[in-house]
Amino acid sequence: METLKRTPFYDLYAAFPDSRSIDFGGWELPVQFTGIQKEHEAVRTRAGLFDVSHMGEFMVTGSGAEDFLQFMTTNDVRNLSDGQAQYSLLCYPNGGTVDDLLVYRLGEGRYMLVVNASNIGKDYQWLEDHLPASGVELKDVSEETLLLAVQGPHAQQILSEVTNLPLAELKPFHFVEKASVCGTEVLLSRTGYTGEDGFEIYAPTWAAVQLWNRLLEVGSAHGLTPAGLGARDTLRFEAKLPLYGQELSQDISPLEAGIGFFVKLDKGDFIGRDALKAQKDQGIPRRLVGIEMIDRGIPRTHYPVYADGRQIGEITTGTQSPTLKRNLGLALVEAKYSEIGAELEVEIRGKRLKAVVVKAPFYKRERQG
């Protein structure tokens, strides 16, 4: 039996008697600390602390780094300034998705990529297979890098007590590469995966205990609570943020997943461009939609979706929304059934139950100011 990998925070989970860990893509990670519903509510109303150190980090450096990433990813890397990050995707030539990722521009010829944990090996191989003969170096620094996320409306207030940076001036998708947080030099980024304001902290693994304990100590007055994979999933679901393997896959293109904004067809050539352009020109065949159950039942991943007496798609993610208390789902369906108000059926335990296409994201935070 293969031994599960653990993050540098694993031993700290024991301080929470209700914590429960599961196998997540070969990692032993907490699905909850105190309860998924409580943690979800904490992030929506106060703040949550997530250990996401299982994510992968690659350094891409050299005189050809920008051109390389411009060809490998769907977004326009040339739009990035130093200290800026962008959401992007790696695609196959047929338009299917290798992975979704963040691209950080550290400086000229210096980039960091942040990829999904389950795809680290695959992504690295994909990039390595396409490296030019010279001018680009690729290095996997995942093992030596921890990643913490502080998410929620109180996140800025909490972090302002452990750094001297003017956080109010740090815009979303911007970062400071050498920031001092809790006395440790980190990369501090205004990014996240919850639909809330928040920050992500990249640091060397040896700083794990100091960062975790100090953030919880300072955050206690602001309602900061550790949060696990369960709440991370319900939070990103409500905000319609895709999860690789569900809303995105080698068989699902970014256009079908509704994130065409991050596919810049006019930037020049990149892997998958021809297929994605053809898909857009000919009409995107499937679309990711929000659905709400009319009959009683909770839609779950891979449940079949029907209309006009035949299967027209399937649920990619579904649950009872902790914020809205409604039985909601994301479904990939044939494009002609994607209009708001379209009546569908979801097969749950052998019965076809009524559902309707509704507007998604299901949740959007209120912007301040």
DRENDO-1510 file (C-alpha; in Angstrom, 1 decimal, always signed):
<recs>
REC; n; res; u; v; w
REC; 1; MET; +0.0; +0.0; +0.0 .
REC; 2; GLU; +1.4; +3.4; -1.0 .
REC; 3; THR; +2.2; +5.7; +1.8 .
REC; 4; LEU; +0.2; +9.0; +1.7 .
REC; 5; LYS; +2.1; +12.2; +1.5 .
REC; 6; ARG; +1.7; +14.7; +4.3 .
REC; 7; THR; +2.2; +18.5; +4.4 .
REC; 8; PRO; +4.5; +20.2; +6.9 .
REC; 9; PHE; +1.4; +21.1; +9.0 .
REC; 10; TYR; +0.2; +17.5; +9.4 .
REC; 11; ASP; +1.3; +17.1; +13.1 .
REC; 12; LEU; -0.6; +20.3; +14.0 .
REC; 13; TYR; -3.9; +18.8; +13.0 .
REC; 14; ALA; -3.9; +16.7; +16.2 .
REC; 15; ALA; -4.7; +19.8; +18.3 .
REC; 16; PHE; -8.2; +19.6; +16.9 .
REC; 17; PRO; -10.1; +16.6; +18.2 .
REC; 18; ASP; -12.8; +16.8; +15.6 .
REC; 19; SER; -10.3; +16.9; +12.7 .
REC; 20; ARG; -10.7; +14.2; +10.1 .
REC; 21; SER; -8.2; +13.4; +7.3 .
REC; 22; ILE; -8.8; +11.6; +4.0 .
REC; 23; ASP; -6.8; +10.4; +1.0 .
REC; 24; PHE; -6.9; +13.3; -1.5 .
REC; 25; GLY; -4.9; +12.6; -4.6 .
REC; 26; GLY; -2.3; +10.7; -2.6 .
REC; 27; TRP; -2.2; +13.2; +0.2 .
REC; 28; GLU; -3.4; +12.7; +3.8 .
REC; 29; LEU; -5.4; +16.0; +4.2 .
REC; 30; PRO; -8.0; +17.3; +6.6 .
REC; 31; VAL; -11.5; +17.3; +5.2 .
REC; 32; GLN; -12.6; +19.2; +8.3 .
REC; 33; PHE; -11.2; +20.5; +11.6 .
REC; 34; THR; -14.4; +21.4; +13.5 .
REC; 35; GLY; -17.1; +20.7; +10.9 .
REC; 36; ILE; -17.6; +21.6; +7.2 .
REC; 37; GLN; -20.7; +23.8; +7.8 .
REC; 38; LYS; -19.0; +25.8; +10.6 .
REC; 39; GLU; -15.8; +26.3; +8.6 .
REC; 40; HIS; -17.8; +27.4; +5.5 .
REC; 41; GLU; -19.7; +29.9; +7.6 .
REC; 42; ALA; -16.5; +31.2; +9.2 .
REC; 43; VAL; -14.9; +31.9; +5.8 .
REC; 44; ARG; -18.1; +33.7; +4.5 .
REC; 45; THR; -18.5; +35.8; +7.6 .
REC; 46; ARG; -15.1; +36.1; +9.3 .
REC; 47; ALA; -12.0; +34.1; +8.1 .
REC; 48; GLY; -10.6; +30.7; +7.5 .
REC; 49; LEU; -7.0; +29.3; +7.5 .
REC; 50; PHE; -6.4; +26.6; +4.9 .
REC; 51; ASP; -3.3; +24.4; +4.6 .
REC; 52; VAL; -3.0; +24.0; +0.8 .
REC; 53; SER; +0.7; +22.9; +0.8 .
REC; 54; HIS; -0.2; +19.9; -1.4 .
REC; 55; MET; -0.4; +22.3; -4.4 .
REC; 56; GLY; +2.6; +22.2; -6.8 .
REC; 57; GLU; +5.0; +25.1; -7.5 .
REC; 58; PHE; +7.3; +25.2; -10.5 .
REC; 59; MET; +9.9; +27.9; -11.3 .
REC; 60; VAL; +10.3; +28.8; -14.9 .
REC; 61; THR; +13.3; +31.0; -15.6 .
REC; 62; GLY; +15.6; +32.2; -18.4 .
REC; 63; SER; +15.6; +34.5; -21.4 .
REC; 64; GLY; +13.0; +32.4; -23.2 .
REC; 65; ALA; +10.7; +31.9; -20.2 .
REC; 66; GLU; +8.0; +34.5; -21.3 .
REC; 67; ASP; +7.8; +33.1; -24.9 .
REC; 68; PHE; +7.7; +29.5; -23.5 .
REC; 69; LEU; +4.8; +30.3; -21.2 .
REC; 70; GLN; +3.0; +32.3; -23.9 .
REC; 71; PHE; +3.0; +29.2; -26.1 .
REC; 72; MET; +2.1; +26.8; -23.3 .
REC; 73; THR; -0.7; +28.7; -21.6 .
REC; 74; THR; -4.1; +30.1; -22.8 .
REC; 75; ASN; -3.9; +33.5; -21.1 .
REC; 76; ASP; -1.6; +36.4; -22.3 .
REC; 77; VAL; +1.6; +36.2; -20.2 .
REC; 78; ARG; +2.8; +39.4; -21.8 .
REC; 79; ASN; +0.1; +41.4; -20.0 .
REC; 80; LEU; +1.8; +40.6; -16.6 .
REC; 81; SER; +3.9; +43.1; -14.8 .
REC; 82; ASP; +6.4; +42.2; -12.0 .
REC; 83; GLY; +4.4; +41.4; -8.9 .
REC; 84; GLN; +1.3; +40.3; -10.8 .
REC; 85; ALA; -0.4; +36.9; -11.2 .
REC; 86; GLN; -2.9; +35.5; -13.6 .
REC; 87; TYR; -5.2; +32.6; -13.8 .
REC; 88; SER; -4.5; +30.4; -16.9 .
REC; 89; LEU; -4.7; +27.0; -18.4 .
REC; 90; LEU; -2.6; +24.4; -20.0 .
REC; 91; CYS; -4.4; +22.7; -22.9 .
REC; 92; TYR; -3.9; +19.7; -25.2 .
REC; 93; PRO; -3.9; +20.2; -29.0 .
REC; 94; ASN; -7.5; +19.1; -29.1 .
REC; 95; GLY; -8.6; +21.8; -26.7 .
REC; 96; GLY; -9.0; +19.6; -23.7 .
REC; 97; THR; -7.5; +20.8; -20.4 .
REC; 98; VAL; -4.1; +19.5; -19.0 .
REC; 99; ASP; -4.6; +21.7; -15.9 .
REC; 100; ASP; -5.7; +25.1; -14.6 .
REC; 101; LEU; -3.0; +27.1; -12.8 .
REC; 102; LEU; -1.7; +30.5; -11.6 .
REC; 103; VAL; +1.2; +32.2; -13.3 .
REC; 104; TYR; +3.2; +34.6; -11.1 .
REC; 105; ARG; +5.6; +37.0; -12.8 .
REC; 106; LEU; +8.5; +37.4; -10.3 .
REC; 107; GLY; +10.6; +39.5; -12.6 .
REC; 108; GLU; +12.0; +39.5; -16.1 .
REC; 109; GLY; +12.6; +35.9; -17.1 .
REC; 110; ARG; +11.4; +34.6; -13.7 .
REC; 111; TYR; +8.0; +33.0; -13.2 .
REC; 112; MET; +6.3; +30.7; -10.7 .
REC; 113; LEU; +3.5; +28.4; -11.7 .
REC; 114; VAL; +1.1; +27.0; -9.1 .
REC; 115; VAL; -0.6; +23.8; -10.3 .
REC; 116; ASN; -3.0; +21.2; -8.8 .
REC; 117; ALA; -1.6; +18.6; -6.5 .
REC; 118; SER; -3.0; +15.6; -8.4 .
REC; 119; ASN; -1.4; +16.9; -11.6 .
REC; 120; ILE; +2.1; +17.8; -10.4 .
REC; 121; GLY; +3.8; +14.9; -12.2 .
REC; 122; LYS; +1.7; +15.2; -15.3 .
REC; 123; ASP; +2.1; +19.0; -15.6 .
REC; 124; TYR; +5.8; +18.9; -15.1 .
REC; 125; GLN; +6.2; +16.2; -17.8 .
REC; 126; TRP; +4.0; +18.2; -20.2 .
REC; 127; LEU; +6.1; +21.3; -19.7 .
REC; 128; GLU; +9.4; +19.4; -19.8 .
REC; 129; ASP; +8.3; +17.7; -23.1 .
REC; 130; HIS; +7.9; +21.1; -24.7 .
REC; 131; LEU; +11.0; +22.9; -23.4 .
REC; 132; PRO; +13.1; +24.6; -26.1 .
REC; 133; ALA; +16.7; +23.5; -26.5 .
REC; 134; SER; +17.9; +26.5; -24.6 .
REC; 135; GLY; +16.8; +29.6; -22.8 .
REC; 136; VAL; +14.4; +28.1; -20.3 .
REC; 137; GLU; +14.9; +26.2; -17.1 .
REC; 138; LEU; +12.1; +24.4; -15.3 .
REC; 139; LYS; +12.4; +23.4; -11.6 .
REC; 140; ASP; +9.9; +21.7; -9.3 .
REC; 141; VAL; +10.0; +23.4; -5.9 .
REC; 142; SER; +6.8; +21.9; -4.5 .
REC; 143; GLU; +8.6; +19.8; -1.8 .
REC; 144; GLU; +10.3; +22.8; -0.3 .
REC; 145; THR; +7.3; +25.2; -0.4 .
REC; 146; LEU; +4.4; +25.4; +1.9 .
REC; 147; LEU; +1.2; +27.2; +1.1 .
REC; 148; LEU; -1.3; +28.7; +3.5 .
REC; 149; ALA; -4.5; +30.6; +2.6 .
REC; 150; VAL; -6.2; +33.1; +4.8 .
REC; 151; GLN; -9.6; +33.8; +3.3 .
REC; 152; GLY; -12.7; +35.8; +4.3 .
REC; 153; PRO; -13.8; +39.3; +5.1 .
REC; 154; HIS; -11.5; +39.6; +8.1 .
REC; 155; ALA; -8.4; +38.3; +6.2 .
REC; 156; GLN; -6.8; +41.8; +5.6 .
REC; 157; GLN; -7.3; +42.8; +9.2 .
REC; 158; ILE; -5.7; +39.6; +10.5 .
REC; 159; LEU; -2.7; +39.8; +8.2 .
REC; 160; SER; -2.2; +43.5; +8.8 .
REC; 161; GLU; -1.2; +42.6; +12.4 .
REC; 162; VAL; +1.6; +40.3; +11.3 .
REC; 163; THR; +3.1; +42.3; +8.4 .
REC; 164; ASN; +4.1; +45.9; +7.9 .
REC; 165; LEU; +2.9; +45.9; +4.2 .
REC; 166; PRO; +0.1; +48.4; +3.3 .
REC; 167; LEU; -2.3; +45.6; +2.5 .
REC; 168; ALA; -5.1; +47.9; +1.4 .
REC; 169; GLU; -2.9; +48.8; -1.6 .
REC; 170; LEU; -2.3; +45.2; -2.6 .
REC; 171; LYS; -4.9; +44.6; -5.4 .
REC; 172; PRO; -6.4; +41.2; -6.3 .
REC; 173; PHE; -3.9; +39.0; -8.3 .
REC; 174; HIS; -1.0; +41.1; -7.1 .
REC; 175; PHE; +1.8; +39.9; -4.7 .
REC; 176; VAL; +4.9; +40.9; -2.9 .
REC; 177; GLU; +7.7; +38.4; -3.4 .
REC; 178; LYS; +9.7; +39.2; -0.3 .
REC; 179; ALA; +7.2; +40.1; +2.3 .
REC; 180; SER; +7.7; +39.7; +6.1 .
REC; 181; VAL; +4.8; +37.8; +7.6 .
REC; 182; CYS; +5.0; +36.6; +11.3 .
REC; 183; GLY; +8.8; +37.4; +11.1 .
REC; 184; THR; +9.3; +35.0; +8.1 .
REC; 185; GLU; +10.2; +36.0; +4.5 .
REC; 186; VAL; +7.3; +34.8; +2.3 .
REC; 187; LEU; +5.6; +35.5; -1.0 .
REC; 188; LEU; +2.3; +37.1; -0.1 .
REC; 189; SER; -0.4; +37.1; -2.8 .
REC; 190; ARG; -3.9; +38.5; -2.8 .
REC; 191; THR; -5.5; +35.4; -4.4 .
REC; 192; GLY; -7.7; +32.5; -3.2 .
REC; 193; TYR; -10.2; +29.9; -4.1 .
REC; 194; THR; -13.3; +30.7; -2.0 .
REC; 195; GLY; -15.1; +33.6; -3.6 .
REC; 196; GLU; -14.0; +35.8; -0.7 .
REC; 197; ASP; -11.2; +38.4; -0.3 .
REC; 198; GLY; -8.1; +36.7; +0.9 .
REC; 199; PHE; -4.4; +36.1; +0.8 .
REC; 200; GLU; -2.1; +33.1; +0.0 .
REC; 201; ILE; +1.3; +32.7; +1.7 .
REC; 202; TYR; +4.1; +30.8; +0.0 .
REC; 203; ALA; +7.0; +30.1; +2.4 .
REC; 204; PRO; +9.8; +27.5; +3.0 .
REC; 205; THR; +8.5; +24.4; +4.8 .
REC; 206; TRP; +10.6; +25.0; +7.9 .
REC; 207; ALA; +8.4; +28.0; +8.7 .
REC; 208; ALA; +5.2; +25.9; +9.0 .
REC; 209; VAL; +4.8; +25.8; +12.8 .
REC; 210; GLN; +5.6; +29.5; +13.4 .
REC; 211; LEU; +3.2; +30.7; +10.7 .
REC; 212; TRP; +0.3; +28.4; +11.6 .
REC; 213; ASN; +0.5; +29.1; +15.4 .
REC; 214; ARG; +1.0; +32.9; +15.0 .
REC; 215; LEU; -1.8; +33.3; +12.5 .
REC; 216; LEU; -4.2; +31.4; +14.7 .
REC; 217; GLU; -3.1; +33.3; +17.8 .
REC; 218; VAL; -3.6; +36.8; +16.1 .
REC; 219; GLY; -6.6; +35.6; +14.2 .
REC; 220; SER; -8.5; +34.3; +17.2 .
REC; 221; ALA; -9.8; +37.8; +18.0 .
REC; 222; HIS; -11.2; +38.1; +14.5 .
REC; 223; GLY; -12.9; +34.6; +14.3 .
REC; 224; LEU; -10.1; +32.9; +12.3 .
REC; 225; THR; -10.7; +29.1; +12.2 .
REC; 226; PRO; -8.7; +26.3; +10.4 .
REC; 227; ALA; -10.7; +25.0; +7.5 .
REC; 228; GLY; -10.4; +21.8; +5.5 .
REC; 229; LEU; -11.0; +20.4; +2.1 .
REC; 230; GLY; -14.8; +20.0; +2.7 .
REC; 231; ALA; -15.3; +23.8; +3.2 .
REC; 232; ARG; -12.8; +24.6; +0.4 .
REC; 233; ASP; -15.0; +22.6; -2.0 .
REC; 234; THR; -18.4; +24.0; -0.9 .
REC; 235; LEU; -17.0; +27.6; -1.0 .
REC; 236; ARG; -15.4; +27.3; -4.5 .
REC; 237; PHE; -18.6; +25.5; -5.7 .
REC; 238; GLU; -20.9; +28.4; -4.6 .
REC; 239; ALA; -18.5; +30.8; -6.4 .
REC; 240; LYS; -18.5; +28.6; -9.6 .
REC; 241; LEU; -14.7; +28.2; -9.4 .
REC; 242; PRO; -13.8; +25.1; -11.4 .
REC; 243; LEU; -12.1; +22.0; -9.9 .
REC; 244; TYR; -9.9; +20.0; -12.1 .
REC; 245; GLY; -11.3; +16.5; -12.6 .
REC; 246; GLN; -14.9; +17.8; -12.3 .
REC; 247; GLU; -15.5; +21.1; -14.2 .
REC; 248; LEU; -12.2; +20.7; -16.2 .
REC; 249; SER; -10.5; +17.6; -17.6 .
REC; 250; GLN; -8.7; +16.3; -20.7 .
REC; 251; ASP; -12.2; +16.0; -22.2 .
REC; 252; ILE; -13.6; +19.3; -21.1 .
REC; 253; SER; -12.3; +22.5; -22.7 .
REC; 254; PRO; -12.0; +25.9; -20.9 .
REC; 255; LEU; -14.7; +27.2; -23.3 .
REC; 256; GLU; -17.1; +24.5; -22.3 .
REC; 257; ALA; -16.4; +25.2; -18.6 .
REC; 258; GLY; -17.4; +28.8; -19.1 .
REC; 259; ILE; -13.9; +30.3; -18.5 .
REC; 260; GLY; -13.3; +31.6; -22.0 .
REC; 261; PHE; -12.2; +34.9; -20.6 .
REC; 262; PHE; -8.9; +33.3; -19.8 .
REC; 263; VAL; -8.4; +32.0; -23.3 .
REC; 264; LYS; -6.8; +34.7; -25.4 .
REC; 265; LEU; -7.3; +33.5; -29.0 .
REC; 266; ASP; -5.9; +36.7; -30.4 .
REC; 267; LYS; -2.6; +36.7; -28.6 .
REC; 268; GLY; -0.8; +34.5; -31.1 .
REC; 269; ASP; -0.2; +30.7; -31.3 .
REC; 270; PHE; -0.4; +28.5; -28.2 .
REC; 271; ILE; -1.1; +24.8; -27.7 .
REC; 272; GLY; -4.8; +24.1; -28.3 .
REC; 273; ARG; -5.5; +27.4; -30.0 .
REC; 274; ASP; -6.7; +26.0; -33.3 .
REC; 275; ALA; -9.1; +23.5; -31.6 .
REC; 276; LEU; -10.5; +26.2; -29.2 .
REC; 277; LYS; -10.9; +28.7; -32.1 .
REC; 278; ALA; -12.8; +26.1; -34.1 .
REC; 279; GLN; -15.0; +25.3; -31.1 .
REC; 280; LYS; -15.8; +28.9; -30.6 .
REC; 281; ASP; -16.5; +29.5; -34.4 .
REC; 282; GLN; -18.6; +26.5; -34.8 .
REC; 283; GLY; -20.5; +26.9; -31.6 .
REC; 284; ILE; -19.5; +25.5; -28.2 .
REC; 285; PRO; -21.1; +22.0; -28.0 .
REC; 286; ARG; -21.5; +21.8; -24.2 .
REC; 287; ARG; -21.9; +24.4; -21.5 .
REC; 288; LEU; -21.4; +24.4; -17.7 .
REC; 289; VAL; -24.6; +25.6; -16.1 .
REC; 290; GLY; -26.0; +26.1; -12.6 .
REC; 291; ILE; -29.0; +24.0; -11.7 .
REC; 292; GLU; -31.4; +24.0; -8.8 .
REC; 293; MET; -33.4; +21.0; -7.8 .
REC; 294; ILE; -37.2; +21.4; -7.8 .
REC; 295; ASP; -37.9; +17.9; -6.5 .
REC; 296; ARG; -36.3; +16.8; -3.2 .
REC; 297; GLY; -32.8; +15.5; -3.8 .
REC; 298; ILE; -29.2; +16.5; -3.8 .
REC; 299; PRO; -27.3; +16.3; -7.2 .
REC; 300; ARG; -23.9; +14.7; -6.9 .
REC; 301; THR; -20.9; +14.4; -9.2 .
REC; 302; HIS; -21.5; +12.2; -12.3 .
REC; 303; TYR; -25.3; +12.0; -11.8 .
REC; 304; PRO; -26.9; +11.9; -15.3 .
REC; 305; VAL; -28.9; +14.9; -16.5 .
REC; 306; TYR; -31.9; +14.4; -18.9 .
REC; 307; ALA; -34.1; +16.5; -21.1 .
REC; 308; ASP; -36.6; +15.5; -23.8 .
REC; 309; GLY; -36.4; +11.9; -22.6 .
REC; 310; ARG; -32.6; +11.4; -23.1 .
REC; 311; GLN; -29.4; +12.1; -21.3 .
REC; 312; ILE; -27.9; +15.5; -22.3 .
REC; 313; GLY; -25.1; +15.8; -19.7 .
REC; 314; GLU; -24.1; +15.1; -16.2 .
REC; 315; ILE; -23.5; +16.8; -12.8 .
REC; 316; THR; -19.9; +17.9; -12.3 .
REC; 317; THR; -20.4; +19.1; -8.6 .
REC; 318; GLY; -23.5; +19.3; -6.5 .
REC; 319; THR; -24.5; +19.7; -2.8 .
REC; 320; GLN; -26.8; +21.6; -0.5 .
REC; 321; SER; -25.4; +25.1; -0.5 .
REC; 322; PRO; -24.3; +25.9; +3.1 .
REC; 323; THR; -24.8; +29.6; +2.5 .
REC; 324; LEU; -28.1; +29.5; +0.5 .
REC; 325; LYS; -29.6; +26.2; +1.9 .
REC; 326; ARG; -30.7; +25.2; -1.6 .
REC; 327; ASN; -29.9; +21.9; -3.4 .
REC; 328; LEU; -27.7; +23.2; -6.2 .
REC; 329; GLY; -25.4; +21.7; -8.8 .
REC; 330; LEU; -23.1; +22.5; -11.7 .
REC; 331; ALA; -23.8; +20.5; -14.8 .
REC; 332; LEU; -22.1; +20.1; -18.2 .
REC; 333; VAL; -25.0; +19.9; -20.7 .
REC; 334; GLU; -25.6; +20.1; -24.4 .
REC; 335; ALA; -25.6; +23.8; -25.3 .
REC; 336; LYS; -29.2; +24.0; -26.4 .
REC; 337; TYR; -30.3; +23.1; -22.8 .
REC; 338; SER; -28.1; +25.8; -21.2 .
REC; 339; GLU; -30.6; +28.7; -21.1 .
REC; 340; ILE; -31.7; +30.0; -17.7 .
REC; 341; GLY; -35.1; +28.5; -16.9 .
REC; 342; ALA; -34.5; +25.3; -19.0 .
REC; 343; GLU; -36.3; +22.4; -17.3 .
REC; 344; LEU; -34.1; +19.3; -16.8 .
REC; 345; GLU; -34.2; +16.0; -14.8 .
REC; 346; VAL; -31.4; +14.6; -12.6 .
REC; 347; GLU; -31.3; +10.9; -12.0 .
REC; 348; ILE; -30.8; +10.3; -8.3 .
REC; 349; ARG; -30.9; +6.8; -6.9 .
REC; 350; GLY; -32.7; +5.5; -10.0 .
REC; 351; LYS; -35.4; +8.3; -10.1 .
REC; 352; ARG; -35.5; +11.2; -12.4 .
REC; 353; LEU; -36.1; +14.3; -10.4 .
REC; 354; LYS; -37.1; +17.8; -11.7 .
REC; 355; ALA; -34.5; +20.6; -11.8 .
REC; 356; VAL; -34.1; +23.9; -13.5 .
REC; 357; VAL; -31.2; +25.9; -15.0 .
REC; 358; VAL; -30.4; +28.9; -12.8 .
REC; 359; LYS; -27.9; +31.7; -12.8 .
REC; 360; ALA; -24.4; +30.9; -11.5 .
REC; 361; PRO; -22.2; +31.8; -9.7 .
REC; 362; PHE; -24.6; +31.0; -6.9 .
REC; 363; TYR; -22.8; +33.4; -4.5 .
REC; 364; LYS; -20.9; +36.6; -5.1 .
REC; 365; ARG; -19.4; +38.6; -2.2 .
REC; 366; GLU; -20.4; +42.2; -1.7 .
REC; 367; ARG; -17.5; +44.5; -2.7 .
REC; 368; GLN; -16.4; +47.0; -0.2 .
REC; 369; GLY; -16.1; +50.7; -1.1 .
</recs>
